[in-house]
């Protein structure tokens, strides 16, 4: 009998050891993949983390604070230092910050907005004005589905210990997985890895049939090299970062650049807009990855956006919601898409009590002011749109 028990214990221990070795090997593979591919919180959400880490400094600023919060369209389309200078010319002394980040749908933005609110509440500070972008194609079912494999990883990157604990109490299985991802996998989930590796197995998207203009491509590369050289000359002390506190999360402004550099940018933008192949392929990619034409919305993401606005309403004197300009030469919504957009706007207005400012078709914004089918370029698009915001917001504040 004793021999039988001993054999059972031996089998049990061997089985347990095999499981532990297998789990350790799997964990090692995930960590190894992350190291080889430079996958970490800093490399994936570097701009977000740099901005989040700047919040304690932001709330100590003496001037009234303005924040523009949204997607990569905000990152490209809002120039905070220009905004401040032009607001000051209107007699309004503020300091604004660009909190525009690519790759975050409203589900993820909700967690980021909580971190902003916590920083302001902890320091008994308020925003003078919050401008929040509603990005329709970022809120679609297609965009939501494509980000599902990232949810656990991004939640561990953006969430607090308290928020993870709440998940653990509501759903122990998922909660344990989130703790595993945060503390053992450096926030890189197995789903994120397999989604990356499985990309080549998915059905390829439609590609443009417009032929490449090799001469135009070479010209763009030539101008791009000159612009890089001009940047190094004009900003010799620039410290590389994804979110610069010195520039308030934005980029350079025209008044800092030489006439020669601005002329190069004019030429560069003209060539960008002449590259029909690049623009058509970008349009097709937006259709494939975000349903930008038909806009079949995710109710879960609309609800998350409403939560974002309510978070800001808790620490802001004034909150405005805007839709940024649309590149009408390349993005034309279907009638059904426009109807769905109107329904989404009505839901958001009802849920927040704020009337949305639709800037998609501003007469002052032209298609040549875009760098692609969705993002404004810096010295034409961002400059003009920031000036429009100054005109609108100065009236509201006054």
SVG drawing of the C-alpha trace seen along z (x, -y; Angstrom):
<svg xmlns="http://www.w3.org/2000/svg" viewBox="-30 -91 53 93">
<polyline fill="none" stroke="black" stroke-width="0.4" points="0.0,0.0 2.8,-2.3 4.5,-1.5 1.4,-2.4 1.0,-5.7 4.7,-6.5 4.2,-5.8 1.2,-8.0 3.0,-10.9 5.9,-10.4 3.6,-10.6 1.8,-13.6 5.1,-15.5 6.4,-14.6 3.1,-15.8 3.3,-19.1 6.9,-19.5 6.1,-19.0 3.3,-21.6 5.5,-24.1 8.3,-23.5 5.8,-23.9 4.3,-27.1 7.8,-28.5 8.8,-27.7 5.7,-29.4 6.4,-32.4 10.0,-32.4 8.9,-32.4 6.5,-35.4 9.2,-37.3 11.8,-36.4 9.5,-37.5 9.0,-40.8 12.7,-41.4 13.6,-40.5 10.8,-42.7 11.3,-45.5 7.7,-45.1 7.2,-46.9 4.9,-49.5 7.4,-52.2 7.7,-51.1 4.0,-50.5 2.4,-53.3 5.5,-55.5 3.8,-58.8 0.9,-58.0 3.2,-57.2 5.3,-60.2 2.2,-62.4 0.8,-60.6 4.1,-61.0 4.0,-64.8 0.6,-65.3 2.1,-66.1 4.1,-68.9 1.1,-70.1 -1.1,-70.6 1.5,-72.9 1.4,-75.3 0.4,-78.8 -1.7,-79.7 -5.2,-78.5 -5.0,-75.1 -6.5,-73.9 -6.3,-70.3 -7.2,-68.9 -7.8,-65.2 -8.3,-62.6 -6.7,-60.4 -3.7,-60.8 -5.8,-63.3 -5.5,-65.6 -1.8,-64.8 -1.4,-66.0 -4.0,-68.7 -3.6,-70.8 -0.7,-73.1 -0.7,-74.1 2.0,-76.7 0.4,-78.5 -3.0,-78.3 -1.5,-79.9 0.1,-82.8 -3.1,-83.5 -5.3,-83.2 -3.0,-85.7 -3.5,-88.1 -7.2,-87.9 -6.4,-88.8 -6.7,-85.2 -3.7,-83.8 -3.7,-80.0 -1.3,-77.1 -2.6,-74.3 -1.5,-70.7 -1.9,-68.2 -3.2,-64.9 -3.7,-63.2 -2.6,-59.6 -2.7,-57.1 -3.9,-53.5 -6.4,-54.1 -10.1,-53.6 -12.5,-55.1 -12.3,-52.0 -8.6,-52.7 -9.0,-56.5 -11.5,-56.1 -8.7,-54.6 -6.3,-57.4 -8.9,-60.1 -9.3,-58.6 -5.5,-59.1 -5.9,-62.7 -8.8,-63.2 -6.9,-61.6 -4.0,-64.0 -6.2,-67.1 -8.3,-66.0 -5.3,-65.1 -4.0,-68.6 -7.3,-70.4 -6.8,-71.8 -9.2,-72.3 -9.0,-72.7 -10.2,-76.0 -11.2,-74.3 -11.2,-70.7 -11.7,-70.0 -12.5,-66.4 -12.4,-64.9 -15.0,-62.4 -13.4,-60.3 -16.2,-58.4 -14.0,-55.8 -12.2,-55.1 -15.6,-54.1 -16.7,-51.4 -17.3,-47.7 -14.5,-47.0 -12.0,-49.1 -13.3,-47.5 -12.9,-44.0 -9.4,-44.6 -8.3,-45.9 -9.8,-43.0 -6.5,-41.2 -4.9,-44.3 -7.5,-44.9 -5.8,-42.8 -2.4,-44.2 -3.5,-47.9 -5.6,-47.5 -2.6,-46.4 -0.6,-49.4 -3.3,-52.0 -5.2,-50.6 -4.5,-51.0 -4.1,-48.3 -7.6,-49.2 -9.1,-48.7 -7.4,-45.4 -8.7,-44.3 -12.2,-45.2 -11.9,-43.0 -10.5,-40.2 -13.6,-40.4 -16.1,-40.5 -14.3,-37.9 -11.6,-35.9 -10.4,-34.1 -9.8,-37.3 -8.4,-39.0 -5.8,-36.4 -4.9,-36.6 -4.5,-40.4 -2.2,-40.1 -0.2,-37.5 0.2,-39.8 1.2,-42.8 3.6,-41.2 5.0,-38.2 4.8,-39.2 5.6,-42.9 2.1,-43.7 2.6,-41.7 -0.2,-39.2 -0.1,-35.9 -3.0,-37.3 -1.0,-40.3 1.9,-38.0 -0.3,-35.5 -2.2,-38.4 1.1,-39.8 2.4,-36.4 -0.9,-35.5 -1.0,-38.7 0.4,-37.0 -2.3,-34.3 -5.2,-36.7 -7.0,-37.5 -5.0,-40.4 -6.9,-43.6 -7.6,-45.3 -4.7,-47.2 -4.7,-50.2 -4.4,-49.5 -2.8,-52.9 0.7,-52.5 3.6,-53.9 5.3,-57.1 8.9,-56.3 10.1,-59.8 7.7,-61.3 8.9,-58.8 12.5,-59.7 11.7,-63.4 9.9,-62.9 12.9,-61.1 15.2,-63.9 13.1,-66.6 12.6,-64.5 16.4,-64.3 16.7,-68.0 14.0,-68.5 15.8,-66.2 18.9,-68.2 17.0,-71.5 15.5,-70.2 18.9,-69.2 20.2,-72.7 17.3,-74.7 16.8,-72.6 20.3,-71.6 19.3,-71.2 16.2,-69.2 15.9,-66.2 14.2,-63.3 10.9,-62.3 7.5,-61.1 5.6,-63.7 7.6,-66.8 6.8,-68.9 8.7,-71.8 6.4,-71.7 3.3,-70.9 2.7,-67.6 2.6,-69.3 5.2,-69.9 7.1,-72.7 5.4,-75.9 6.0,-78.0 7.4,-81.0 10.4,-78.9 11.4,-77.7 13.4,-79.5 11.8,-80.7 13.9,-78.1 12.5,-75.3 8.9,-76.4 9.4,-76.5 10.7,-72.9 7.6,-71.9 5.3,-73.5 7.0,-71.5 6.9,-68.3 3.1,-68.8 2.5,-69.3 4.2,-66.1 2.4,-64.2 -0.9,-65.2 0.3,-64.3 1.0,-60.7 -2.4,-59.2 -1.2,-55.7 -0.2,-56.4 -3.5,-58.2 -5.7,-55.6 -4.0,-52.8 -4.4,-54.8 -8.1,-55.2 -8.5,-51.4 -6.6,-50.7 -9.0,-52.9 -12.0,-51.1 -10.5,-47.7 -9.3,-48.6 -11.9,-51.1 -15.0,-51.0 -14.5,-54.7 -17.2,-55.0 -20.2,-53.1 -19.5,-53.7 -21.1,-50.7 -20.7,-51.9 -19.8,-49.9 -22.3,-50.8 -19.7,-49.8 -17.3,-52.3 -19.9,-55.1 -20.7,-54.4 -17.0,-54.6 -16.7,-57.9 -19.6,-59.3 -17.7,-58.2 -14.6,-60.0 -16.6,-63.3 -18.1,-62.8 -14.7,-62.2 -13.5,-65.6 -16.7,-67.3 -15.7,-66.4 -12.6,-68.6 -13.1,-71.1 -14.8,-74.5 -15.9,-74.0 -16.0,-70.9 -16.4,-71.0 -16.7,-68.0 -15.5,-68.4 -15.3,-66.4 -12.1,-67.2 -11.9,-68.2 -12.4,-65.4 -10.4,-65.0 -13.4,-65.3 -11.4,-64.5 -10.8,-61.0 -13.3,-60.2 -17.0,-60.4 -19.4,-58.7 -22.3,-56.6 -25.8,-57.9 -26.2,-55.0 -22.9,-56.0 -24.0,-59.6 -27.3,-58.5 -25.4,-56.3 -23.1,-59.2 -26.0,-61.5 -27.5,-58.8 -24.2,-58.5 -23.9,-62.3 -27.5,-62.4 -26.6,-59.7 -23.5,-61.5 -25.3,-64.9 -28.0,-63.2 -25.5,-61.4 -23.3,-64.4 -25.5,-67.5 -23.0,-69.0 -23.8,-70.0 -21.1,-68.6 -19.2,-71.0 -18.9,-69.3 -15.8,-70.6 -15.7,-67.9 -16.6,-70.3 -15.2,-73.7 -14.9,-75.9 -11.4,-77.1 -10.0,-73.5 -9.0,-72.2 -7.9,-68.7 -4.3,-69.9 -3.9,-70.6 -3.9,-66.9 -0.8,-64.6 -2.9,-61.6 -6.7,-60.8 -7.3,-61.6 -4.5,-63.6 -3.8,-67.3 -0.3,-68.3 1.5,-70.6 2.1,-74.0 -1.1,-74.2 -3.7,-72.0 -2.8,-72.1 -2.0,-75.8 -5.4,-76.6 -7.4,-74.4 -5.7,-75.6 -6.5,-79.2 -10.2,-78.1 -10.2,-76.7 -8.7,-80.0 -11.6,-81.9 -14.3,-79.6 -12.9,-79.0 -11.9,-82.6 -15.5,-83.6 -16.7,-80.9 -14.3,-81.7 -15.0,-85.5"/>
</svg>
